[in-house]
Amino acid sequence: GLVYLDDAAGSATGNDVRDPGVVGIQLGGRARPDLVGNVFFRSRPEPVVEDGGASAEAGSDPDEAEGSVDPGSDGAVANPETVEEEAVEEATVEDATVGLLYAGTAAGVATANQVIGFVIGIQVGESAAPELVDNVLDGGVLDGVGVLWRDRAAGSATGNRTSAHAVGFQIGDSATPILVANEVVTARNVAILVQGEADPRLERNICPEDLAGIGMLGDVDPTRVDNECIEVFGE
């Protein structure tokens, strides 16, 4: 939909980007525009016809939708007993649809945007370090991730709301973001997942009462302050 590369700056305000294909907005290099009040929307996948003429909704099952996240590979925690078995394979994540994609050393502020219907709402990778403030992310029928940090990404997320994902916030590799006062309204497996060598700070975040709130895989021990989340540990 939109692309910012190299030393691009400026701002994108009040745009309506619908069905952009794979990525709603891509930011790379040293780009640092401010993204304010935009809507990134991807329609529900069209029905597909299977062998024998039977019609099935692409996207009704996460394994049937093109580019969808496999919930059994590397991203989510279904319950305390299987926390170590549930995760979103990063190779799969790379092929998924993404609303906002930060790479390189991209930064800037993304405020009050709506990101709807993407497998990954916002992905922050490489050494990118944006500020994500008061954004609303809804996965629709796709069973993906609200906000994903990977590689050496950093930055912050404050006051964001996610819903209808397998995982609300996922932090992996060596990422070190700061998450403050975000709310996961609904998620299928886990609200906040920390894995790999990630070392985020989690403060005053809100998770659903009936769901694994902060899932921690392996030896991770993120800083946790006053979160309203059930903590779950796994190998």
C-alpha positions as CSV (number, residue, x, y, z in Angstrom):
1,G,0.0,0.0,0.0
2,L,2.6,2.5,1.1
3,V,6.4,2.2,1.2
4,Y,9.0,4.3,3.1
5,L,12.7,3.5,2.5
6,D,16.2,5.0,3.0
7,D,15.9,8.2,5.0
8,A,12.2,8.8,4.3
9,A,10.4,10.9,6.9
10,G,7.3,13.1,6.9
11,S,3.9,11.7,7.9
12,A,1.0,9.6,6.6
13,T,-2.3,10.8,8.2
14,G,-5.9,9.7,7.7
15,N,-5.3,7.3,4.8
16,D,-7.6,4.4,4.0
17,V,-5.6,1.5,2.6
18,R,-7.8,-1.5,1.7
19,D,-6.7,-4.9,0.4
20,P,-3.1,-3.9,-0.3
21,G,-2.0,-7.4,-0.9
22,V,0.8,-8.7,1.3
23,V,1.8,-5.5,3.3
24,G,-0.2,-2.5,4.2
25,I,2.8,-0.2,4.8
26,Q,6.4,-1.1,4.6
27,L,9.2,0.9,6.4
28,G,12.8,0.1,5.9
29,G,16.3,1.6,5.9
30,R,16.4,4.6,8.2
31,A,12.8,5.7,7.5
32,R,11.0,7.3,10.4
33,P,7.7,8.8,9.3
34,D,4.8,9.4,11.7
35,L,1.7,7.3,10.9
36,V,-1.4,8.8,12.4
37,G,-5.1,7.8,12.2
38,N,-4.8,5.5,9.1
39,V,-6.9,2.4,8.4
40,F,-5.3,-0.7,7.0
41,F,-7.9,-3.2,6.1
42,R,-7.7,-6.6,4.4
43,S,-11.0,-8.3,3.4
44,R,-11.9,-11.7,4.5
45,P,-10.5,-14.3,2.0
46,E,-12.9,-15.4,-0.7
47,P,-14.4,-18.9,-0.5
48,V,-12.5,-21.6,-2.4
49,V,-13.9,-24.7,-4.1
50,E,-12.3,-27.9,-3.0
51,D,-12.1,-31.2,-5.0
52,G,-15.6,-32.6,-5.5
53,G,-17.2,-29.2,-5.7
54,A,-17.6,-28.6,-2.0
55,S,-17.2,-24.9,-1.0
56,A,-15.1,-23.9,2.0
57,E,-14.2,-20.5,3.5
58,A,-10.6,-19.8,3.1
59,G,-9.5,-18.4,6.4
60,S,-12.2,-20.2,8.4
61,D,-9.4,-22.6,9.4
62,P,-6.0,-21.1,9.9
63,D,-4.4,-24.0,8.0
64,E,-6.5,-23.3,4.9
65,A,-5.9,-19.6,4.5
66,E,-3.0,-18.6,2.2
67,G,-0.2,-17.2,4.2
68,S,-1.9,-18.0,7.5
69,V,0.0,-18.7,10.7
70,D,0.3,-22.4,11.8
71,P,-0.7,-22.2,15.5
72,G,1.1,-25.4,16.2
73,S,4.5,-24.2,15.2
74,D,5.9,-21.2,17.2
75,G,3.6,-18.5,18.5
76,A,1.0,-19.3,21.1
77,V,0.2,-20.9,24.4
78,A,-3.0,-22.9,24.5
79,N,-2.7,-23.9,28.2
80,P,-0.1,-24.3,30.9
81,E,0.5,-28.0,30.1
82,T,1.3,-27.4,26.4
83,V,3.0,-24.0,26.6
84,E,6.2,-25.5,25.3
85,E,4.5,-27.0,22.2
86,E,2.7,-23.9,21.0
87,A,4.7,-21.3,19.0
88,V,4.4,-19.3,15.2
89,E,7.2,-20.6,13.0
90,E,9.2,-17.6,12.0
91,A,9.7,-18.9,8.5
92,T,5.9,-19.1,8.1
93,V,5.5,-15.6,9.6
94,E,7.7,-14.1,6.9
95,D,5.2,-15.2,4.3
96,A,2.1,-13.9,6.1
97,T,0.2,-10.7,5.4
98,V,1.3,-7.8,7.5
99,G,-0.4,-4.5,8.2
100,L,2.6,-2.5,9.3
101,L,6.1,-3.9,8.6
102,Y,9.1,-2.2,10.2
103,A,12.6,-3.4,9.1
104,G,16.2,-2.0,8.9
105,T,16.5,0.7,11.6
106,A,13.1,2.2,10.8
107,A,11.5,4.2,13.6
108,G,8.9,7.0,13.9
109,V,5.6,7.0,15.8
110,A,2.5,5.0,14.8
111,T,-0.5,6.5,16.6
112,A,-4.3,5.7,16.5
113,N,-4.1,3.5,13.4
114,Q,-6.6,0.6,12.8
115,V,-5.1,-2.6,11.4
116,I,-7.8,-5.1,10.5
117,G,-7.7,-8.5,8.9
118,F,-4.0,-9.2,8.5
119,V,-2.3,-12.4,9.8
120,I,0.2,-10.1,11.6
121,G,-1.0,-6.7,12.6
122,I,2.4,-5.0,13.1
123,Q,5.8,-6.7,12.6
124,V,8.9,-5.1,13.9
125,G,12.2,-6.7,12.8
126,E,15.9,-6.3,12.3
127,S,16.9,-3.3,14.3
128,A,13.8,-1.2,13.9
129,A,12.5,0.7,17.0
130,P,9.2,2.5,16.4
131,E,6.8,3.9,19.0
132,L,3.4,2.2,18.7
133,V,0.7,4.3,20.5
134,D,-3.0,3.7,20.9
135,N,-3.4,1.5,17.8
136,V,-6.3,-1.0,17.4
137,L,-5.5,-4.4,15.8
138,D,-8.1,-7.0,14.9
139,G,-7.1,-10.2,13.3
140,G,-10.6,-10.9,11.8
141,V,-10.9,-14.6,10.8
142,L,-7.2,-15.2,10.6
143,D,-5.5,-16.8,13.6
144,G,-2.3,-14.8,13.7
145,V,-0.4,-12.3,15.8
146,G,-1.3,-8.8,16.8
147,V,2.2,-7.3,17.2
148,L,5.3,-9.3,16.6
149,W,8.9,-8.3,17.6
150,R,11.8,-10.3,16.2
151,D,15.5,-10.1,15.5
152,R,17.1,-7.2,17.5
153,A,14.0,-5.0,17.3
154,A,13.2,-2.6,20.1
155,G,11.0,0.5,20.5
156,S,7.8,0.7,22.6
157,A,4.1,-0.1,22.5
158,T,1.8,2.0,24.7
159,G,-2.0,1.8,25.0
160,N,-2.6,-0.5,22.1
161,R,-5.5,-2.9,21.9
162,T,-5.5,-6.3,20.1
163,S,-8.3,-8.8,19.5
164,A,-9.1,-11.9,17.5
165,H,-5.5,-13.3,17.2
166,A,-3.9,-16.5,18.4
167,V,-1.3,-14.3,20.2
168,G,-1.8,-10.7,21.1
169,F,1.9,-9.7,21.5
170,Q,4.8,-11.9,20.6
171,I,8.4,-11.1,21.4
172,G,11.2,-13.4,20.2
173,D,14.8,-13.6,19.1
174,S,16.8,-10.8,20.9
175,A,14.1,-8.2,20.8
176,T,13.9,-5.7,23.7
177,P,10.7,-3.6,23.4
178,I,8.9,-1.9,26.2
179,L,5.2,-2.7,26.5
180,V,3.1,-0.4,28.8
181,A,-0.6,-0.4,29.4
182,N,-1.6,-2.4,26.3
183,E,-4.8,-4.5,26.4
184,V,-5.3,-7.9,24.8
185,V,-9.1,-8.0,24.5
186,T,-9.3,-11.6,23.1
187,A,-6.8,-14.1,22.0
188,R,-7.1,-17.8,21.3
189,N,-3.9,-19.1,22.9
190,V,-1.9,-16.5,24.9
191,A,-2.0,-12.8,25.3
192,I,1.7,-12.0,25.5
193,L,4.4,-14.6,24.4
194,V,8.1,-14.1,25.2
195,Q,10.6,-16.6,23.8
196,G,14.2,-17.0,22.5
197,E,16.6,-14.5,24.1
198,A,14.0,-11.7,24.1
199,D,14.2,-9.3,27.1
200,P,11.2,-6.9,27.0
201,R,9.8,-4.8,29.8
202,L,6.1,-5.5,30.5
203,E,4.3,-3.0,32.6
204,R,0.6,-2.5,33.4
205,N,-0.6,-4.6,30.5
206,I,-4.1,-6.2,30.7
207,C,-4.9,-9.8,29.6
208,P,-8.2,-11.7,29.4
209,E,-8.9,-13.3,32.8
210,D,-9.6,-16.8,31.4
211,L,-6.5,-17.0,29.2
212,A,-2.8,-17.6,29.7
213,G,-1.6,-14.1,30.0
214,I,2.2,-13.9,29.8
215,G,3.6,-17.0,28.4
216,M,7.4,-17.5,28.8
217,L,9.2,-20.1,26.9
218,G,12.7,-21.4,27.8
219,D,14.9,-19.3,30.1
220,V,13.4,-15.9,29.4
221,D,12.8,-13.7,32.4
222,P,11.3,-10.3,31.2
223,T,10.9,-7.4,33.6
224,R,7.2,-7.6,34.7
225,V,5.5,-4.8,36.7
226,D,1.9,-4.6,37.7
227,N,0.5,-6.6,34.8
228,E,-3.1,-7.9,35.0
229,C,-2.1,-11.2,33.4
230,I,-1.8,-14.9,34.5
231,E,1.9,-16.0,34.1
232,V,2.6,-19.3,32.4
233,F,6.0,-21.0,32.0
234,G,7.2,-23.6,29.5
235,E,10.4,-25.2,28.2
